[in-house]
Amino acid sequence: MLRNCIACHSRLSTALRLKFQKRHLNLQEYQSKQILDKHGCSVQKFIVANSKSEAERQVNRLGPCEYVVKAQILAGGRGKGKFPDGKPGLSGVYITYNRDEALDAVQNMIGKRLVTKQTIKDGVKVDKVMIAEGVVIKRETYLAVLMDRESNGPVIVASPAGGMDIETVAEKNPELIYKEPIDIHAGITEEQARKIAKNLEFKGELLDKAAKEIIRLYNLFISVDATQVEINPFVETEDNRVFCVDAKMNFDDSAAYRQKEIFSMEDHSESDPREVEANKFHLNYIGMDGNIACLVNGAGLAMATMDVIKLHGGEPANFLDVGGSVTEDQVYHAFRIITSDPQVRCVLVNIFGGIVNCATIAKGVVSASKKIELKVPLVVRLEGTNVEEAKSIMANSGLPILSANCLEEAAKKAVQSLANSK
């Protein structure tokens, strides 16, 4: 049973870190390039299309060049990905000097599902494709601007060993990692930018070009309220140019009100629609593969609830934290979302009311159960503020609610209800 609990935590760990620790806005590669271009950073010429005909209308903007055709999905590993229902041998990245071959690749990617090491088993449908101008890379480096707790502000991390996983570089060659804290009030200085460019081993006129690019990237980082702007690779080309070839950006969620243009770009096509829907109502939801739906207040209590369900032989269908300022309307939407999962055969509500008013939860539970005509067993454990009023509301609701005095009793009743319904 302990192994089951650990497995439950493991499945949630990444998702919970994203929701409660890391601030993360999903942007496609072409969207990051658009932001870089808008702020004066050097990127290859590129076009984006959702059909071959659209690509044909735009491709002449690139002129004769090496065409780099890239499927636009959020998962990594596209270059080694496969299209099970598409052209044999085609990956998510196709490079050619032939214009017609590039357009054929666009046609063969759009509408097909691309499977990579980071996608689900069935892959992700490709709706857009980017065609970028190829550049002849002489050397790859790594550059990132990010918020650093240790430095209490922005820091630039740089390495001449670019084009690879920076964590691997840090582990095997830590001497190749350079960090430069930046005073957020004064901003980056030209001296600092040149120092970073030297650490990246740019020389001569390229040193000046790289330094200017570093300043532009830092200014972009500040102006868009980013928490991270990572360029990997940050390259030197054979014709003595400096380019930001690939970018990863994270943004501060609390700045969404003043970065509306950027946040409106978020791509939800690869997200669980239930998670997207829950986010609209300020609910923290993560779908799982069990059949006992959970509605809980507090991330820690939600984790404990899932653990106890598993200890008694059940499987949680989701993680759902309604937060501390939940309203009756939010409870309704929480119920609607968790019961939209066809696997759910029981709902367990576990609330410890400190900030949360148990009576508010009870009213919301009763109202939601009636509105959605709940057909599965409902187990409710409430404790804390206004709990007696809450129990009275449920007792007088006319609903077949299974009440519990503690979490363990609630979990046992939830699991037993599944056995009784077989």
C-alpha distance (Angstrom), angle and dihedral (degrees) to the residues before:
residue distance angle dihedral
M1 . . .
L2 3.80 . .
R3 3.81 88.2 .
N4 3.82 88.4 54.8
C5 3.78 91.1 53.1
I6 3.78 91.8 50.2
A7 3.80 89.4 49.8
C8 3.79 90.2 51.7
H9 3.81 90.7 53.0
S10 3.79 90.7 46.3
R11 3.80 94.0 54.9
L12 3.78 90.5 50.7
S13 3.79 100.3 40.4
T14 3.80 99.2 88.2
A15 3.78 94.9 42.1
L16 3.80 93.0 47.2
R17 3.79 92.6 49.4
L18 3.78 88.9 53.9
K19 3.80 92.9 48.7
F20 3.78 101.4 40.7
Q21 3.81 107.0 22.9
K22 3.79 112.3 20.4
R23 3.77 121.8 52.4
H24 3.75 107.0 -141.3
L25 3.80 133.5 178.0
N26 3.80 114.9 -175.1
L27 3.80 113.0 -132.4
Q28 3.77 128.4 171.0
E29 3.81 118.4 -120.5
Y30 3.79 93.3 -106.2
Q31 3.81 90.8 52.6
S32 3.81 90.8 55.0
K33 3.81 89.0 49.8
Q34 3.81 89.9 51.4
I35 3.81 90.3 54.2
L36 3.82 91.9 47.6
D37 3.80 91.3 48.7
K38 3.81 92.5 48.1
H39 3.81 90.0 55.6
G40 3.79 95.0 49.7
C41 3.79 98.4 -101.8
S42 3.80 118.4 145.6
V43 3.80 113.4 -103.5
Q44 3.79 132.1 156.3
K45 3.79 117.7 -95.5
F46 3.80 109.0 -95.0
I47 3.77 144.6 170.1
V48 3.81 131.8 -155.5
A49 3.79 124.8 -146.6
N50 3.80 139.3 173.8
S51 3.82 94.5 -159.7
K52 3.79 140.1 26.9
S53 3.81 91.1 -111.4
E54 3.81 91.4 54.2
A55 3.81 90.2 48.9
E56 3.83 89.8 50.8
R57 3.81 90.7 54.7
Q58 3.81 92.4 52.5
V59 3.79 107.2 31.2
N60 3.82 95.5 86.8
R61 3.81 87.5 68.7
L62 3.79 87.0 73.6
G63 3.81 94.7 53.0
P64 3.83 122.2 -156.1
C65 3.78 106.6 -26.0
E66 3.77 145.2 115.7
Y67 3.81 105.2 -63.8
V68 3.81 117.7 -141.1
V69 3.82 108.1 -163.8
K70 3.82 113.2 -165.0
A71 3.79 129.5 -179.3
Q72 3.80 109.7 -128.8
I73 3.78 109.3 -130.4
L74 3.80 128.4 129.6
A75 3.80 95.8 -119.3
G76 3.79 122.5 94.7
G77 3.79 127.8 -129.8
R78 3.81 94.4 58.9
G79 3.80 93.1 146.1
K80 3.80 90.0 62.5
G81 3.79 95.2 36.8
K82 3.80 126.5 113.3
F83 3.81 137.1 -144.7
P84 3.84 104.8 -137.6
D85 3.81 91.3 -171.6
G86 3.79 95.1 37.2
K87 3.78 142.9 66.3
P88 3.83 111.7 -34.4
G89 3.80 113.3 -108.7
L90 3.81 95.3 14.3
S91 3.82 115.2 130.0
G92 3.79 130.0 -170.4
V93 3.81 90.4 -91.3
Y94 3.82 122.0 54.3
I95 3.82 125.0 178.4
T96 3.79 125.1 -165.0
Y97 3.80 142.7 145.0
N98 3.81 90.2 -142.3
R99 3.81 114.8 95.2
D100 3.82 94.7 -155.8
E101 3.82 91.8 49.3
A102 3.81 89.4 52.0
L103 3.81 91.1 52.1
D104 3.81 91.1 47.2
A105 3.82 88.8 52.7
V106 3.81 89.2 53.3
Q107 3.81 89.8 53.2
N108 3.80 92.1 47.2
M109 3.82 93.0 50.8
I110 3.81 103.5 43.2
G111 3.79 113.9 88.3
K112 3.81 92.8 12.0
R113 3.82 126.7 108.8
L114 3.79 115.9 -113.4
V115 3.81 117.9 -152.1
T116 3.81 118.5 -158.2
K117 3.80 134.4 159.5
Q118 3.82 88.6 -91.8
T119 3.81 100.6 47.4
I120 3.77 129.8 82.7
K121 3.81 116.7 -89.7
D122 3.81 94.3 -91.6
G123 3.80 92.7 46.5
V124 3.80 130.7 -133.3
K125 3.79 126.5 -70.8
V126 3.80 113.6 -114.2
D127 3.81 111.6 -132.9
K128 3.80 99.4 164.1
V129 3.78 136.0 33.0
M130 3.79 128.7 -162.8
I131 3.80 122.3 -148.4
A132 3.79 111.1 -162.0
E133 3.78 132.3 -175.3
G134 3.78 109.2 -103.6
V135 3.80 117.7 -126.7
V136 3.78 127.0 -158.3
I137 3.78 102.6 -117.8
K138 3.78 117.7 -149.7
R139 3.80 97.6 176.0
E140 3.83 138.1 3.7
T141 3.81 125.9 -145.2
Y142 3.80 135.6 172.2
L143 3.81 126.6 -120.7
A144 3.79 131.3 172.4
V145 3.79 136.6 169.2
L146 3.78 114.0 -158.5
M147 3.77 145.0 155.2
D148 3.79 109.9 -98.7
R149 3.80 124.0 -163.5
E150 3.78 92.7 -159.7
S151 3.81 91.0 55.6
N152 3.81 91.4 38.0
G153 3.80 89.8 -132.7
P154 3.80 143.8 25.7
V155 3.77 121.3 -21.4
I156 3.78 130.7 -176.3
V157 3.79 115.0 -138.3
A158 3.80 115.6 -163.0
S159 3.78 137.8 174.8
P160 3.82 133.5 175.6
A161 3.83 85.8 -143.1
G162 3.79 98.8 81.4
G163 3.78 134.0 157.2
M164 3.80 92.8 55.1
D165 3.80 140.0 79.0
I166 3.82 105.3 -65.2
E167 3.82 91.0 -150.4
T168 3.81 88.7 60.8
V169 3.81 90.5 50.6
A170 3.81 90.8 49.2
E171 3.81 90.8 50.6
K172 3.80 99.0 44.6
N173 3.83 102.5 27.6
P174 3.81 108.9 20.3
E175 3.81 90.3 162.5
L176 3.82 87.3 70.2
I177 3.81 92.9 62.0
Y178 3.82 116.3 90.4
K179 3.80 125.7 -172.3
E180 3.79 126.1 -164.1
P181 3.84 117.5 -175.9
I182 3.81 113.5 -147.1
D183 3.81 125.5 -149.3
I184 3.80 101.5 -122.6
H185 3.80 91.5 -153.3
A186 3.82 96.9 49.6
G187 3.79 96.5 33.5
I188 3.78 127.0 -146.7
T189 3.80 117.0 -36.2
E190 3.79 126.8 -142.0
E191 3.81 88.4 -117.6
Q192 3.81 91.0 56.6
A193 3.80 92.1 46.8
R194 3.81 91.8 51.9
K195 3.80 90.8 47.2
I196 3.81 90.3 54.0
A197 3.81 91.4 46.3
K198 3.84 89.6 52.4
N199 3.81 90.3 50.4
L200 3.81 86.6 53.6
E201 3.82 87.0 54.6
F202 3.80 97.3 -117.4
K203 3.80 111.9 155.4
G204 3.79 139.5 -166.6
E205 3.79 116.5 -11.3
L206 3.79 89.5 -7.3
L207 3.78 89.5 63.1
D208 3.81 89.6 60.5
K209 3.81 91.9 45.8
A210 3.80 92.3 49.1
A211 3.80 92.5 47.5
K212 3.81 91.4 52.6
E213 3.80 89.7 48.4
I214 3.81 91.0 51.0
I215 3.81 90.5 52.5
R216 3.83 90.8 50.3
L217 3.80 91.0 50.0
Y218 3.79 92.3 50.3
N219 3.80 91.7 48.7
L220 3.81 89.5 49.3
F221 3.82 89.6 50.9
I222 3.80 91.2 55.4
S223 3.80 97.8 40.3
V224 3.84 95.3 52.9
D225 3.84 95.9 42.0
A226 3.78 91.9 -118.1
T227 3.78 123.8 174.8
Q228 3.80 90.6 -162.0
V229 3.80 138.1 12.4
E230 3.81 109.6 -178.3
I231 3.81 121.6 -175.7
N232 3.78 112.7 -168.0
P233 2.91 111.2 -169.1
F234 3.80 107.0 23.7
V235 3.79 97.3 -178.7
E236 3.76 146.6 -158.9
T237 3.82 112.8 -149.3
E238 3.79 131.7 -148.5
D239 3.82 90.0 -109.7
N240 3.84 92.5 55.5
R241 3.79 100.9 -100.6
V242 3.81 131.1 132.1
F243 3.81 119.1 -135.9
C244 3.81 139.9 -178.6
V245 3.80 96.2 -137.3
D246 3.81 100.9 175.4
A247 3.79 129.7 13.5
K248 3.78 137.9 -168.1
M249 3.79 118.3 -168.1
N250 3.79 133.6 -173.0
F251 3.78 123.1 -172.4
D252 3.80 137.6 -156.5
D253 3.80 108.2 -102.4
S254 3.79 91.6 -153.0
A255 3.82 89.2 62.7
A256 3.81 93.5 58.0
Y257 3.82 91.0 106.7
R258 3.81 91.4 63.6
Q259 3.82 97.6 33.2
K260 3.79 96.0 54.0
E261 3.79 94.3 141.0
I262 3.80 92.4 56.0
F263 3.80 96.3 42.2
S264 3.81 90.5 49.3
M265 3.83 86.4 63.0
E266 3.79 93.8 64.9
D267 3.79 112.0 129.2
H268 3.83 114.2 -139.2
S269 3.80 95.8 172.0
E270 3.80 93.0 105.2
S271 3.81 96.8 39.2
D272 3.79 126.1 99.1
P273 3.85 101.6 -96.4
R274 3.80 89.2 -138.4
E275 3.81 90.3 58.6
V276 3.80 90.3 49.0
E277 3.80 90.8 48.9
A278 3.83 92.7 47.3
N279 3.79 90.9 51.2
K280 3.82 89.7 58.9
F281 3.79 88.7 63.5
H282 3.83 95.7 40.5
L283 3.79 93.0 -107.4
N284 3.81 122.7 141.1
Y285 3.79 107.2 -133.9
I286 3.80 132.2 169.2
G287 3.80 119.9 177.1
M288 3.81 119.0 -135.2
D289 3.80 134.9 178.6
G290 3.81 103.8 -103.1
N291 3.82 133.1 94.8
I292 3.84 105.1 -124.7
A293 3.81 109.6 86.6
C294 3.81 115.9 -148.1
L295 3.81 129.4 -151.1
V296 3.80 110.7 -176.7
N297 3.81 139.8 154.2
G298 3.79 114.1 -125.6
A299 3.80 130.3 26.7
G300 3.80 94.1 -115.0
L301 3.80 93.5 49.6
A302 3.80 89.6 47.3
M303 3.81 90.9 54.2
A304 3.81 90.7 47.5
T305 3.80 90.6 49.2
M306 3.79 91.8 54.2
D307 3.79 91.1 47.0
V308 3.80 93.0 53.0
I309 3.81 91.3 46.9
K310 3.80 88.8 55.0
L311 3.80 92.6 44.9
H312 3.79 87.9 60.2
G313 3.80 94.1 48.2
G314 3.81 100.6 -94.6
E315 3.79 132.6 120.4
P316 3.83 122.7 -133.3
A317 3.81 114.9 -129.1
N318 3.78 94.8 -157.7
F319 3.75 150.6 -11.7
L320 3.81 111.5 -115.6
D321 3.79 124.3 171.6
V322 3.82 113.9 -176.5
G323 3.81 92.6 -169.6
G324 3.78 131.1 -136.2
S325 3.81 101.3 -68.5
V326 3.79 98.4 48.3
T327 3.82 120.5 159.1
E328 3.81 131.5 -155.1
D329 3.81 89.1 -104.6
Q330 3.80 91.3 54.6
V331 3.81 90.5 50.1
Y332 3.81 88.8 53.5
H333 3.80 92.5 51.4
A334 3.81 90.9 44.7
F335 3.82 89.6 54.8
R336 3.79 91.4 45.5
I337 3.80 92.0 51.8
I338 3.81 98.7 44.8
T339 3.80 93.2 46.3
S340 3.82 91.8 49.5
D341 3.81 85.2 77.7
P342 3.82 105.5 95.7
Q343 3.82 90.2 -151.0
V344 3.82 93.0 64.4
R345 3.80 112.8 109.8
C346 3.82 99.0 162.1
V347 3.82 137.6 23.2
L348 3.80 121.1 -143.4
V349 3.82 119.1 -166.1
N350 3.80 114.7 -165.8
I351 3.81 115.7 178.1
F352 3.78 129.2 169.8
G353 3.78 103.1 -169.5
G354 3.77 114.9 -146.7
I355 3.77 103.3 126.0
V356 3.80 88.9 2.1
N357 3.80 116.1 81.6
C358 3.82 108.2 -132.9
A359 3.81 90.2 -151.7
T360 3.81 89.9 59.1
I361 3.79 89.8 52.3
A362 3.82 92.0 47.0
K363 3.81 92.7 50.9
G364 3.78 90.2 47.5
V365 3.81 93.1 48.0
V366 3.81 93.4 49.3
S367 3.80 93.4 45.0
A368 3.81 93.5 46.2
S369 3.81 93.5 46.7
K370 3.80 90.5 54.2
K371 3.80 95.9 42.9
I372 3.79 95.7 50.6
E373 3.83 92.0 34.9
L374 3.79 92.9 -126.8
K375 3.79 110.0 -137.6
V376 3.82 100.5 -177.4
P377 3.83 129.8 74.1
L378 3.81 115.5 -80.3
V379 3.81 120.1 -149.6
V380 3.82 117.4 -171.5
R381 3.78 129.9 -170.9
L382 3.83 115.7 179.6
E383 3.78 128.6 174.6
G384 3.80 133.7 165.9
T385 3.80 134.7 26.2
N386 3.85 113.8 38.7
V387 3.80 91.5 -10.2
E388 3.82 94.3 150.1
E389 3.80 92.0 53.8
A390 3.79 88.3 47.1
K391 3.80 92.6 52.6
S392 3.79 90.2 49.2
I393 3.82 91.0 52.3
M394 3.79 91.3 52.7
A395 3.80 94.5 43.1
N396 3.81 91.3 53.3
S397 3.82 94.6 43.4
G398 3.77 96.0 88.9
L399 3.81 89.3 -131.5
P400 3.83 122.2 129.1
I401 3.81 92.9 -116.5
L402 3.81 117.1 169.3
S403 3.82 105.3 -140.9
A404 3.79 123.1 -155.0
N405 3.80 131.7 -168.6
C406 3.80 96.7 -151.6
L407 3.79 140.8 16.9
E408 3.80 95.0 -102.7
E409 3.80 91.9 52.3
A410 3.82 89.9 47.8
A411 3.80 92.3 51.5
K412 3.81 92.2 47.8
K413 3.80 91.6 50.5
A414 3.80 91.8 47.6
V415 3.80 92.7 51.6
Q416 3.81 92.1 43.3
S417 3.81 90.9 51.4
L418 3.79 88.5 60.8
A419 3.78 91.4 52.8
N420 3.81 91.1 48.2
S421 3.81 92.5 51.0
K422 3.84 94.6 55.6
